């Protein structure tokens, strides 16, 4: 059984043998009990922990399940469905706990597309949650800077807020394939920032892309959400980089809030590989 993951050691395609993935050079990688495979070459990093931990993953899961970002998910699905084939390989870079990934997969299935959907994330804890969410996804612990998929193997690549390598995206996309990325616009969560900072700043937005791409579309997805529990507010706060960049005193400003109304503003850029 060909998995379409490639060996992180030599680059050859990995084949499934029971619960082991093996390339022709006999490099072996065992499937974890939760179904994902760890293809991260840990010796390249001095970090003992990679990516989001259990508490971060739980905060994001609980928040997203409330539907606050449903409009973004709907725009992503619409973007994926604008250029479909009967059979498709889709990769989600920085997929986290696969909340968006699962919805893309289900939308393709509902449209009678024979889809294989890969999720790549550096966090084991996120992929444990992702595997529980949807058993059909093909999940690998790996860096988005070195994507463990073969050249020109994907019809669509998705990236929601995660770091990525543009050259790697170009490498794994087929000609005519789509790269769909979501990012925060200028006033995304500006009211949340106003609670934390004396002078809340707007996000910098730069729409640049490699000459190997052409722009298909750029959508703005804007909404105002009302968070009516402190739990939801703290979960949202933990999903943002502000939580990990602020001191204890700034974090405490959030702890007493019982409600918060704030803007959500996303850009969804769709590019096509030339």
Backbone as JSON, one array per atom type, in Angstrom:
{
  "sequence": "XXXXXXXXXXXXXXXXXXXXXXXXXXXXXXXXXXXXXXXXXXXXXXXXXXXXXXXXXXXXXXXXXXXXXXXXXXXXXXXXXXXXXXXXXXXXXXXXXXXXXXXXXXXXXXXXXXXXXXXXXXXXXXXXXXXXXXXXXXXXXXXXXXXXXXXXXXXXXXXXXXXXXXXXXXXXXXXXXXXXXXXXXXXXXXXXXXXXXXXXXXXXXXXXXXXXXXXXXXXXXXXXXXXXXXXXXXXXXXXXXXXXXXXXXXXXXXXXXXXXXXXXXXXXXXXXXX",
  "N": [[0.85, -1.19, 0.0], [0.74, 2.09, -0.99], [1.5, 5.05, 0.67], [1.87, 7.68, 0.04], [3.18, 9.5, 1.61], [6.51, 10.7, 2.0], [9.78, 9.43, 2.66], [11.56, 10.92, 5.28], [14.26, 10.72, 5.47], [15.56, 9.76, 3.09], [13.89, 10.49, 1.02], [12.36, 8.81, -0.59], [9.24, 7.22, -1.55], [6.99, 6.16, 0.98], [5.79, 2.98, 1.94], [3.03, 1.11, 3.16], [3.19, -1.41, 5.6], [1.43, -3.32, 7.42], [1.39, -1.87, 10.53], [3.53, -0.31, 10.02], [5.48, 2.02, 8.2], [7.48, 1.95, 5.37], [10.34, 2.61, 3.35], [12.04, 1.97, 0.18], [14.65, 1.85, 0.89], [14.62, 0.74, 3.31], [14.13, 2.36, 5.53], [12.28, 2.84, 8.39], [9.09, 3.65, 9.83], [6.91, 3.77, 12.45], [3.37, 3.59, 12.8], [1.62, 5.51, 15.11], [-0.44, 4.62, 17.96], [-2.69, 6.14, 17.75], [-2.91, 6.62, 15.08], [-1.47, 8.44, 13.52], [1.69, 9.24, 11.85], [5.03, 9.71, 12.84], [7.16, 11.78, 11.34], [9.04, 13.6, 11.84], [12.26, 14.8, 11.96], [13.85, 14.68, 14.66], [16.45, 15.07, 15.53], [17.36, 17.26, 14.24], [16.64, 19.41, 15.64], [16.97, 21.16, 18.74], [14.94, 21.29, 20.5], [12.85, 19.81, 22.95], [10.14, 19.63, 23.07], [7.69, 19.92, 20.6], [5.73, 22.23, 18.88], [2.19, 22.85, 19.59], [1.0, 22.3, 22.93], [-0.95, 20.02, 25.05], [-2.84, 21.6, 26.48], [-3.02, 23.95, 24.94], [-4.04, 22.9, 22.56], [-6.5, 21.9, 23.48], [-7.79, 24.3, 24.24], [-8.12, 25.56, 21.74], [-9.7, 23.67, 20.38], [-12.07, 23.69, 21.98], [-12.93, 26.33, 21.63], [-13.28, 26.58, 18.79], [-15.24, 24.68, 18.33], [-17.5, 25.95, 19.2], [-18.35, 27.41, 17.07], [-17.55, 29.96, 16.32], [-15.78, 30.64, 14.29], [-16.96, 29.74, 12.0], [-17.68, 31.03, 9.61], [-15.25, 31.56, 8.34], [-14.37, 28.95, 7.86], [-16.33, 28.08, 6.07], [-15.73, 29.7, 3.85], [-13.2, 28.74, 3.19], [-13.81, 26.09, 2.45], [-15.46, 26.62, 0.23], [-13.56, 27.77, -1.46], [-11.85, 25.61, -1.93], [-13.56, 23.93, -3.33], [-13.88, 25.16, -5.77], [-12.33, 24.26, -7.84], [-12.34, 21.37, -8.61], [-11.55, 17.85, -8.99], [-12.41, 14.5, -9.97], [-10.87, 12.81, -8.48], [-8.75, 13.64, -5.84], [-5.86, 14.92, -4.17], [-5.24, 16.43, -1.15], [-3.55, 18.72, 0.93], [-3.16, 19.86, 4.24], [-1.45, 22.29, 5.79], [0.12, 22.72, 8.86], [-2.05, 21.78, 10.34], [-3.09, 21.45, 12.87], [-5.51, 20.47, 15.26], [-7.21, 19.57, 13.35], [-9.72, 20.71, 12.76], [-10.57, 22.4, 10.64], [-9.6, 20.82, 8.58], [-11.03, 18.39, 8.65], [-13.59, 19.29, 7.9], [-13.17, 20.19, 5.31], [-12.52, 17.75, 4.11], [-14.96, 16.32, 4.46], [-16.68, 17.91, 2.92], [-15.67, 17.5, 0.35], [-16.17, 14.75, 0.06], [-18.97, 14.79, 0.19], [-19.48, 15.93, -2.22], [-19.0, 13.94, -3.94], [-16.3, 13.44, -4.46], [-13.38, 11.6, -4.75], [-11.33, 11.75, -2.33], [-8.11, 12.16, -0.9], [-6.88, 13.27, 2.05], [-4.35, 15.0, 3.58], [-2.82, 15.77, 6.67], [-0.52, 17.92, 8.12], [1.51, 18.59, 10.84], [3.51, 20.0, 13.44], [3.05, 19.29, 15.99], [2.54, 16.63, 18.15], [0.46, 16.31, 19.98], [-1.61, 17.8, 18.87], [-2.16, 16.29, 16.59], [-2.97, 13.89, 17.69], [-5.45, 14.65, 18.69], [-6.58, 15.35, 16.23], [-6.65, 12.89, 14.87], [-8.52, 11.53, 16.38], [-10.73, 13.0, 15.77], [-11.21, 12.58, 13.02], [-10.9, 9.67, 11.39], [-10.27, 9.15, 8.77], [-8.38, 10.88, 7.77], [-5.0, 11.41, 6.67], [-2.3, 11.6, 8.61], [0.63, 13.32, 9.67], [3.34, 13.92, 11.81], [5.39, 16.52, 11.3], [7.59, 19.03, 9.91], [6.44, 22.04, 8.38], [8.26, 23.26, 6.84], [9.69, 21.34, 5.63], [8.06, 19.43, 3.91], [6.62, 16.24, 4.05], [5.81, 15.04, 1.51], [5.57, 13.9, -1.88], [7.04, 15.41, -4.88], [4.94, 17.49, -6.84], [2.45, 16.31, -6.11], [0.03, 17.08, -5.04], [-3.29, 18.35, -5.37], [-4.51, 20.46, -4.1], [-3.38, 22.73, -1.66], [-3.7, 23.74, 1.66], [-3.49, 26.33, 4.09], [-3.9, 27.55, 7.21], [-3.33, 30.21, 9.01], [-0.82, 29.22, 9.73], [2.81, 28.88, 9.78], [4.74, 28.52, 6.75], [6.59, 27.14, 3.97], [7.07, 28.7, 0.99], [8.4, 27.75, -1.26], [8.34, 25.02, -0.79], [5.58, 24.54, -0.9], [5.1, 25.11, -3.6], [6.62, 23.05, -4.68], [5.26, 20.66, -3.94], [2.77, 20.97, -5.09], [0.7, 20.16, -7.89], [0.89, 21.17, -11.35], [-1.24, 23.84, -12.03], [-2.53, 23.42, -9.69], [-4.07, 24.43, -6.54], [-3.24, 26.83, -4.05], [-4.35, 27.68, -0.97], [-4.63, 30.08, 1.4], [-5.2, 31.3, 4.68], [-5.37, 34.25, 6.62], [-4.92, 36.76, 9.22], [-6.66, 39.89, 8.99], [-6.33, 43.52, 9.13], [-7.84, 44.54, 11.44], [-8.45, 42.33, 12.95], [-9.61, 40.85, 15.84], [-9.33, 43.22, 17.3], [-10.61, 44.46, 19.45], [-10.16, 42.65, 21.51], [-7.41, 42.96, 21.76], [-7.43, 45.56, 22.71], [-8.19, 45.29, 25.33], [-5.96, 44.16, 26.44], [-3.69, 45.69, 25.74], [-2.46, 49.06, 26.14], [-2.23, 50.67, 23.91], [-3.58, 49.39, 21.38], [-2.49, 47.65, 18.5], [-2.8, 47.53, 14.92], [-2.94, 44.71, 12.7], [-0.29, 43.96, 10.46], [-0.66, 43.67, 7.02], [0.31, 41.94, 4.25], [0.21, 41.22, 0.9], [1.81, 39.13, -0.82], [3.41, 37.01, -3.22], [5.07, 34.19, -4.7], [6.53, 34.18, -7.99], [5.89, 31.88, -9.24], [3.24, 31.44, -8.86], [-0.14, 32.42, -9.7], [-2.66, 34.84, -8.99], [-5.87, 33.82, -8.0], [-8.14, 34.49, -6.48], [-9.16, 36.77, -3.85], [-10.56, 36.88, -0.83], [-12.42, 38.63, 1.67], [-13.3, 37.96, 4.91], [-15.45, 38.86, 7.24], [-16.65, 39.54, 10.54], [-18.54, 39.96, 13.59], [-18.14, 38.86, 16.77], [-19.68, 37.65, 19.76], [-18.58, 36.9, 22.85], [-19.62, 35.18, 25.59], [-18.83, 34.01, 27.9], [-16.26, 33.67, 30.34], [-14.59, 31.54, 29.95], [-14.66, 31.09, 27.14], [-13.5, 33.46, 26.28], [-10.91, 33.32, 27.38], [-10.03, 30.99, 26.09], [-9.97, 31.87, 23.42], [-8.03, 33.87, 23.68], [-5.78, 32.29, 24.31], [-5.4, 31.09, 21.89], [-4.11, 32.92, 20.38], [-1.08, 34.7, 19.39], [-0.62, 36.7, 21.22], [-1.05, 35.87, 23.83], [1.2, 34.4, 24.54], [3.13, 36.25, 24.37], [2.78, 38.19, 26.19], [3.08, 39.56, 29.51], [2.45, 38.41, 32.92], [0.82, 40.3, 34.22], [-0.56, 41.57, 32.13], [-1.92, 39.39, 31.1], [-3.66, 38.88, 33.2], [-5.59, 40.79, 32.91], [-7.51, 39.73, 31.28], [-8.63, 37.72, 32.74], [-10.76, 38.4, 34.41], [-12.86, 39.1, 32.79], [-16.2, 38.72, 31.69], [-17.66, 38.91, 29.42], [-17.25, 39.66, 25.94], [-17.17, 41.55, 23.02], [-16.0, 41.34, 19.8], [-14.26, 42.08, 16.73], [-13.83, 39.81, 14.01], [-11.62, 39.25, 11.44], [-10.69, 38.0, 8.43], [-8.45, 37.19, 5.78], [-8.68, 35.38, 2.77], [-6.73, 33.94, 0.56], [-6.44, 32.74, -2.67], [-4.32, 30.98, -4.71], [-2.94, 29.95, -7.85], [-0.85, 27.43, -9.13], [1.49, 28.06, -11.64]],
  "CA": [[0.0, 0.0, 0.0], [1.47, 3.34, -1.05], [0.88, 6.05, 1.55], [2.15, 8.98, -0.56], [4.17, 10.19, 2.41], [7.86, 10.34, 1.58], [10.73, 9.2, 3.73], [12.29, 12.14, 5.6], [15.69, 10.44, 5.43], [16.08, 9.64, 1.73], [12.96, 11.09, 0.07], [11.58, 7.84, -1.34], [7.86, 7.06, -1.09], [6.8, 5.17, 2.03], [4.74, 1.99, 1.71], [2.51, 0.56, 4.4], [3.26, -2.84, 5.9], [0.81, -3.39, 8.74], [1.44, -0.57, 11.2], [4.84, 0.27, 9.75], [5.72, 2.6, 6.89], [8.86, 1.64, 5.02], [10.75, 2.95, 1.98], [12.85, 0.92, -0.44], [15.95, 1.79, 1.58], [14.33, 0.12, 4.61], [13.9, 3.29, 6.64], [10.97, 2.44, 8.92], [8.4, 4.58, 10.73], [5.73, 3.09, 12.97], [2.17, 4.35, 13.07], [1.24, 5.59, 16.52], [-1.72, 3.95, 18.22], [-3.77, 7.05, 17.35], [-3.05, 6.59, 13.63], [-0.57, 9.33, 12.79], [3.07, 8.78, 11.77], [5.98, 10.76, 13.2], [8.22, 11.9, 10.34], [9.87, 14.74, 12.23], [13.64, 14.42, 12.26], [14.07, 15.41, 15.91], [17.84, 15.4, 15.74], [17.65, 18.55, 13.62], [16.2, 20.47, 16.55], [17.34, 20.97, 20.14], [13.73, 21.37, 21.31], [12.29, 18.53, 23.37], [8.71, 19.65, 22.77], [7.45, 20.58, 19.33], [4.37, 22.65, 18.59], [1.23, 23.11, 20.66], [0.83, 21.25, 23.94], [-2.32, 19.55, 25.24], [-3.7, 22.7, 26.92], [-3.25, 24.81, 23.78], [-4.93, 22.17, 21.64], [-7.83, 21.86, 24.09], [-8.38, 25.64, 24.16], [-8.54, 25.8, 20.36], [-10.83, 22.78, 20.12], [-13.28, 24.15, 22.66], [-13.36, 27.57, 21.0], [-13.75, 26.36, 17.42], [-16.47, 23.89, 18.36], [-18.63, 26.85, 19.45], [-18.79, 27.95, 15.78], [-17.18, 31.37, 16.14], [-15.05, 30.82, 13.04], [-17.63, 28.99, 10.94], [-17.68, 31.76, 8.33], [-13.95, 31.33, 7.72], [-14.36, 27.57, 7.38], [-17.19, 28.03, 4.87], [-14.99, 30.33, 2.75], [-12.15, 27.79, 2.82], [-14.44, 24.99, 1.71], [-15.87, 27.16, -1.07], [-12.35, 27.96, -2.27], [-11.38, 24.28, -2.34], [-14.51, 23.33, -4.27], [-13.99, 25.89, -7.03], [-11.51, 23.64, -8.88], [-12.24, 19.99, -8.14], [-11.5, 16.72, -9.91], [-13.06, 13.33, -9.37], [-9.93, 12.3, -7.48], [-7.92, 14.76, -5.4], [-5.02, 14.86, -2.99], [-5.25, 17.74, -0.5], [-2.69, 18.79, 2.12], [-3.4, 20.97, 5.15], [-0.19, 22.55, 6.47], [-0.17, 23.27, 10.19], [-3.47, 21.42, 10.45], [-3.55, 21.44, 14.25], [-6.4, 19.36, 15.65], [-7.94, 19.18, 12.13], [-11.09, 21.23, 12.71], [-10.81, 22.81, 9.25], [-9.24, 19.7, 7.71], [-12.16, 17.45, 8.6], [-14.7, 19.9, 7.17], [-12.8, 20.14, 3.89], [-12.66, 16.35, 3.69], [-16.38, 15.97, 4.38], [-17.27, 18.63, 1.79], [-15.26, 16.8, -0.87], [-16.92, 13.49, 0.01], [-20.37, 15.12, -0.12], [-19.54, 16.28, -3.64], [-18.61, 12.72, -4.66], [-14.9, 13.49, -4.81], [-12.54, 10.6, -4.09], [-10.29, 12.63, -1.8], [-7.16, 11.8, 0.14], [-6.54, 14.53, 2.71], [-3.19, 14.88, 4.46], [-2.62, 16.83, 7.66], [0.87, 18.01, 8.56], [1.68, 19.51, 11.96], [4.69, 19.69, 14.24], [2.6, 18.92, 17.34], [1.93, 15.31, 18.33], [-0.8, 16.45, 20.72], [-2.63, 18.26, 17.93], [-2.53, 15.19, 15.69], [-3.76, 12.92, 18.46], [-6.82, 15.19, 18.64], [-7.04, 15.27, 14.84], [-6.96, 11.5, 14.52], [-9.78, 11.18, 17.05], [-11.79, 13.75, 15.09], [-11.53, 11.99, 11.71], [-9.99, 8.55, 11.12], [-9.95, 9.06, 7.34], [-7.29, 11.77, 7.42], [-3.64, 10.87, 6.71], [-1.66, 12.6, 9.45], [2.06, 13.14, 9.94], [4.1, 14.92, 12.56], [6.48, 16.96, 10.43], [7.71, 20.48, 9.75], [5.94, 22.56, 7.1], [9.42, 23.71, 6.07], [10.14, 20.15, 4.9], [6.8, 18.68, 3.84], [6.93, 14.86, 3.67], [4.99, 14.61, 0.39], [6.37, 13.93, -3.11], [6.91, 16.52, -5.83], [3.76, 17.57, -7.7], [1.53, 15.24, -5.69], [-1.19, 17.62, -4.44], [-4.18, 19.21, -6.16], [-4.8, 21.63, -3.29], [-2.69, 22.89, -0.38], [-4.37, 24.7, 2.54], [-2.71, 26.77, 5.25], [-4.69, 28.48, 8.02], [-2.55, 30.92, 10.03], [0.42, 28.53, 10.09], [3.98, 29.18, 8.96], [4.93, 27.58, 5.64], [7.64, 27.45, 3.0], [6.45, 28.87, -0.33], [9.07, 26.86, -2.21], [7.83, 23.67, -0.54], [4.22, 24.48, -1.43], [5.24, 25.0, -5.05], [7.17, 21.73, -5.0], [4.31, 19.55, -3.8], [1.57, 21.21, -5.9], [0.66, 19.87, -9.32], [0.66, 22.36, -12.17], [-2.66, 24.18, -12.0], [-3.06, 23.18, -8.34], [-4.42, 25.63, -5.76], [-2.75, 27.09, -2.71], [-5.35, 28.52, -0.3], [-4.12, 30.42, 2.72], [-6.0, 32.24, 5.47], [-4.51, 35.09, 7.47], [-5.7, 37.83, 9.86], [-6.64, 41.22, 8.41], [-5.83, 44.59, 10.01], [-8.53, 44.74, 12.72], [-8.83, 41.05, 13.54], [-9.56, 40.8, 17.31], [-8.8, 44.5, 17.79], [-11.19, 44.73, 20.78], [-9.42, 41.81, 22.46], [-6.12, 43.64, 21.98], [-7.66, 46.79, 23.48], [-8.23, 44.91, 26.74], [-4.61, 43.78, 26.88], [-2.68, 46.73, 25.5], [-2.89, 50.46, 26.24], [-2.33, 51.14, 22.53], [-3.68, 48.21, 20.5], [-1.98, 47.87, 17.15], [-3.43, 46.78, 13.84], [-2.07, 43.73, 12.06], [0.27, 44.28, 9.16], [-1.14, 42.74, 5.99], [1.09, 42.04, 3.01], [-0.2, 40.18, -0.05], [2.91, 38.86, -1.75], [3.53, 35.59, -3.52], [6.11, 33.81, -5.64], [6.16, 34.28, -9.41], [5.36, 30.59, -9.69], [1.8, 31.45, -8.64], [-0.98, 33.53, -10.16], [-3.79, 35.01, -8.07], [-7.21, 33.43, -8.46], [-9.13, 35.3, -5.76], [-8.85, 37.23, -2.5], [-11.82, 37.14, -0.14], [-12.4, 39.16, 3.04], [-14.34, 37.32, 5.71], [-15.53, 39.71, 8.43], [-17.79, 39.26, 11.41], [-18.4, 40.42, 14.96], [-18.57, 37.76, 17.63], [-19.94, 37.96, 21.17], [-18.16, 35.83, 23.76], [-20.43, 35.44, 26.78], [-18.26, 33.35, 29.08], [-14.83, 33.89, 30.53], [-13.9, 30.4, 29.36], [-14.5, 31.33, 25.71], [-12.55, 34.58, 26.11], [-9.56, 32.82, 27.65], [-9.68, 30.07, 25.01], [-9.59, 32.69, 22.27], [-6.76, 34.51, 24.03], [-4.73, 31.27, 24.23], [-5.2, 30.75, 20.48], [-3.41, 34.01, 19.73], [0.31, 34.89, 19.84], [-0.56, 37.68, 22.29], [-1.02, 35.18, 25.12], [2.55, 33.93, 24.82], [4.04, 37.38, 24.29], [2.44, 39.15, 27.24], [3.44, 39.2, 30.87], [1.37, 37.96, 33.81], [-0.1, 41.4, 34.53], [-1.44, 41.76, 30.97], [-2.79, 38.22, 31.03], [-4.67, 38.98, 34.25], [-6.65, 41.69, 32.45], [-8.5, 38.89, 30.63], [-9.17, 36.71, 33.67], [-11.99, 38.83, 35.08], [-13.89, 39.42, 31.8], [-17.29, 37.75, 31.54], [-18.18, 39.0, 28.05], [-16.41, 40.46, 25.04], [-17.57, 41.61, 21.62], [-14.81, 41.69, 19.03], [-14.26, 41.81, 15.29], [-12.96, 38.81, 13.39], [-11.39, 39.65, 10.05], [-9.76, 37.08, 7.8], [-8.27, 37.16, 4.35], [-8.49, 34.04, 2.2], [-6.09, 34.13, -0.72], [-6.31, 31.53, -3.48], [-3.32, 31.09, -5.76], [-2.81, 28.77, -8.73], [0.52, 27.2, -9.6], [1.64, 28.21, -13.09]],
  "C": [[0.89, 1.25, 0.0], [0.76, 4.38, -0.2], [0.93, 7.45, 0.96], [2.95, 9.9, 0.35], [5.55, 9.8, 1.88], [8.77, 10.24, 2.79], [11.51, 10.48, 4.02], [13.81, 11.96, 5.55], [16.23, 10.49, 4.01], [15.14, 10.2, 0.66], [12.15, 10.12, -0.76], [10.19, 7.69, -0.73], [7.79, 5.94, -0.05], [5.62, 4.26, 1.69], [4.32, 1.39, 3.05], [2.64, -0.94, 4.48], [2.73, -3.03, 7.31], [0.79, -1.99, 9.35], [2.8, 0.1, 11.06], [4.87, 0.85, 8.35], [7.2, 2.44, 6.58], [9.14, 2.06, 3.59], [11.64, 1.84, 1.44], [14.25, 0.82, 0.16], [15.81, 1.27, 3.01], [14.38, 1.09, 5.79], [12.46, 3.08, 7.11], [10.42, 3.49, 9.9], [7.09, 3.92, 11.15], [4.56, 4.07, 13.12], [1.91, 4.36, 14.57], [-0.12, 4.94, 16.72], [-2.9, 4.82, 17.81], [-3.87, 7.19, 15.82], [-2.15, 7.52, 12.85], [0.82, 8.7, 12.72], [3.99, 9.96, 12.08], [7.13, 10.75, 12.2], [9.12, 13.1, 10.63], [11.25, 14.23, 12.61], [14.11, 15.22, 13.47], [15.52, 15.82, 16.11], [18.22, 16.73, 15.1], [17.27, 19.71, 14.54], [16.61, 20.15, 17.97], [16.12, 20.97, 21.05], [13.25, 19.97, 21.68], [10.8, 18.45, 23.07], [8.5, 20.46, 21.5], [5.98, 20.96, 19.22], [3.5, 22.8, 19.84], [1.14, 21.95, 21.65], [-0.66, 20.94, 24.13], [-3.27, 20.69, 25.61], [-4.01, 23.65, 25.77], [-4.24, 24.18, 22.81], [-6.36, 22.16, 22.18], [-8.52, 23.22, 23.99], [-8.9, 25.92, 22.75], [-9.74, 24.93, 19.98], [-12.12, 23.33, 20.7], [-13.82, 25.42, 22.01], [-13.97, 27.32, 19.62], [-15.07, 25.59, 17.39], [-17.7, 24.76, 18.65], [-19.11, 27.55, 18.17], [-18.39, 29.38, 15.5], [-16.48, 31.64, 14.8], [-15.69, 30.04, 11.88], [-17.58, 29.69, 9.59], [-16.35, 31.61, 7.6], [-13.89, 29.93, 7.12], [-15.19, 27.43, 6.1], [-16.48, 28.62, 3.66], [-13.86, 29.41, 2.27], [-12.71, 26.65, 1.98], [-14.86, 25.44, 0.32], [-14.67, 27.32, -2.0], [-11.81, 26.63, -2.77], [-12.26, 23.72, -3.45], [-14.58, 24.04, -5.62], [-13.19, 25.23, -8.16], [-11.29, 22.18, -8.52], [-12.16, 19.0, -9.3], [-12.18, 15.55, -9.22], [-12.17, 12.68, -8.31], [-8.97, 13.42, -7.14], [-7.07, 14.38, -4.2], [-4.91, 16.28, -2.44], [-4.36, 17.67, 0.73], [-3.03, 20.03, 2.93], [-2.13, 21.15, 5.98], [-0.44, 23.26, 7.79], [-1.61, 23.01, 10.55], [-4.0, 21.45, 11.88], [-4.41, 20.24, 14.56], [-7.4, 19.02, 14.55], [-9.39, 19.63, 12.08], [-11.44, 21.66, 11.29], [-10.61, 21.62, 8.3], [-10.4, 18.73, 7.53], [-13.3, 18.02, 7.77], [-14.43, 19.96, 5.66], [-12.98, 18.73, 3.36], [-14.13, 15.96, 3.5], [-17.06, 16.65, 3.2], [-16.9, 17.96, 0.47], [-16.03, 15.49, -1.02], [-18.38, 13.73, -0.36], [-20.56, 15.49, -1.57], [-19.01, 15.14, -4.52], [-17.19, 12.78, -5.22], [-14.16, 12.4, -4.04], [-11.29, 11.32, -3.57], [-9.41, 11.91, -0.78], [-6.67, 13.11, 0.74], [-5.46, 14.28, 3.75], [-3.16, 16.05, 5.43], [-1.2, 16.78, 8.17], [0.95, 19.01, 9.71], [2.87, 19.05, 12.79], [4.32, 19.18, 15.63], [1.96, 17.53, 17.36], [0.56, 15.43, 18.99], [-1.93, 16.91, 19.8], [-3.09, 17.12, 17.05], [-3.24, 14.05, 16.41], [-5.23, 13.36, 18.45], [-7.4, 15.08, 17.24], [-7.43, 13.87, 14.43], [-8.24, 11.02, 15.18], [-10.96, 11.84, 16.34], [-12.21, 13.06, 13.8], [-10.49, 10.93, 11.36], [-9.53, 8.51, 9.67], [-8.77, 9.93, 6.93], [-5.95, 11.05, 7.54], [-2.76, 11.91, 7.4], [-0.2, 12.27, 9.72], [2.59, 14.28, 10.78], [5.31, 15.27, 11.71], [6.49, 18.48, 10.38], [7.14, 20.89, 8.4], [7.07, 23.15, 6.26], [10.03, 22.57, 5.26], [8.96, 19.18, 4.83], [7.07, 17.26, 3.33], [5.97, 14.3, 2.61], [5.81, 14.76, -0.89], [6.14, 15.17, -3.96], [5.62, 16.38, -6.63], [2.74, 16.48, -7.4], [0.17, 15.76, -5.24], [-1.97, 18.5, -5.41], [-4.47, 20.52, -5.44], [-3.93, 21.58, -2.03], [-3.39, 24.0, 0.39], [-3.43, 25.09, 3.66], [-3.51, 27.84, 5.98], [-3.83, 29.0, 9.16], [-1.18, 30.32, 10.34], [1.6, 29.01, 9.25], [4.14, 28.14, 7.86], [6.1, 28.04, 4.79], [7.0, 27.53, 1.62], [7.09, 27.95, -1.36], [8.6, 25.42, -2.04], [6.41, 23.51, -1.07], [4.27, 24.33, -2.95], [5.73, 23.6, -5.45], [6.11, 20.65, -4.97], [3.04, 19.74, -4.63], [1.75, 20.73, -7.34], [0.51, 21.18, -10.09], [-0.84, 22.62, -12.25], [-3.31, 23.94, -10.65], [-3.24, 24.48, -7.57], [-3.7, 25.65, -4.42], [-3.7, 28.09, -2.06], [-4.86, 28.81, 1.11], [-5.01, 31.47, 3.38], [-5.08, 32.97, 6.43], [-5.36, 36.2, 8.09], [-5.55, 39.14, 9.1], [-6.35, 42.26, 9.51], [-6.49, 44.64, 11.38], [-9.04, 43.45, 13.34], [-8.57, 41.09, 15.06], [-9.04, 42.1, 17.93], [-9.36, 44.83, 19.18], [-10.55, 43.86, 21.87], [-8.07, 42.46, 22.78], [-6.29, 44.87, 22.86], [-7.77, 46.5, 24.97], [-6.82, 44.71, 27.28], [-3.64, 44.95, 26.84], [-3.27, 48.13, 25.65], [-3.08, 51.07, 24.85], [-2.38, 49.93, 21.59], [-3.26, 48.54, 19.07], [-2.75, 47.04, 16.14], [-2.42, 45.79, 13.25], [-1.51, 44.29, 10.75], [-0.17, 43.23, 8.15], [-0.35, 42.99, 4.72], [0.7, 40.88, 2.09], [0.91, 40.02, -1.09], [2.97, 37.37, -2.02], [4.55, 35.39, -4.63], [5.61, 33.92, -7.08], [5.68, 32.95, -9.99], [3.87, 30.45, -9.5], [1.14, 32.59, -9.42], [-2.19, 33.61, -9.23], [-5.1, 34.62, -8.73], [-8.25, 34.32, -7.79], [-8.58, 35.71, -4.4], [-10.16, 37.64, -1.84], [-11.56, 37.72, 1.25], [-13.59, 38.57, 3.79], [-14.4, 38.05, 7.05], [-16.8, 39.42, 9.22], [-17.53, 39.94, 12.76], [-18.95, 39.32, 15.85], [-18.73, 38.25, 19.07], [-19.58, 36.74, 22.01], [-18.81, 36.12, 25.11], [-19.97, 34.67, 28.01], [-16.76, 33.66, 29.15], [-14.03, 32.75, 29.91], [-13.64, 30.61, 27.86], [-13.48, 32.43, 25.45], [-11.12, 34.1, 26.33], [-9.12, 31.83, 26.57], [-9.25, 30.82, 23.76], [-8.22, 33.33, 22.51], [-5.59, 33.52, 23.87], [-4.46, 30.83, 22.79], [-4.32, 31.77, 19.76], [-1.95, 34.07, 20.19], [0.42, 35.87, 21.0], [-0.4, 37.01, 23.66], [0.41, 34.83, 25.52], [3.59, 35.05, 24.75], [3.78, 38.43, 25.36], [2.87, 38.63, 28.61], [2.21, 38.84, 31.69], [0.36, 39.07, 34.06], [-1.07, 41.66, 33.37], [-2.4, 40.58, 30.82], [-3.93, 38.3, 32.04], [-5.82, 39.91, 33.87], [-7.81, 40.9, 31.82], [-9.27, 38.04, 31.64], [-10.47, 37.11, 34.33], [-13.12, 39.15, 34.1], [-14.94, 38.33, 31.72], [-17.94, 37.84, 30.17], [-17.26, 39.9, 27.24], [-16.99, 40.39, 23.63], [-16.35, 42.08, 20.83], [-14.97, 41.34, 17.56], [-13.4, 40.59, 15.0], [-12.85, 39.18, 11.92], [-10.3, 38.75, 9.45], [-9.64, 37.39, 6.31], [-8.09, 35.73, 3.91], [-8.0, 34.24, 0.77], [-5.96, 32.79, -1.44], [-5.37, 31.8, -4.63], [-3.31, 29.81, -6.6], [-1.37, 28.65, -9.18], [0.57, 27.26, -11.12], [2.14, 26.92, -13.75]]
}
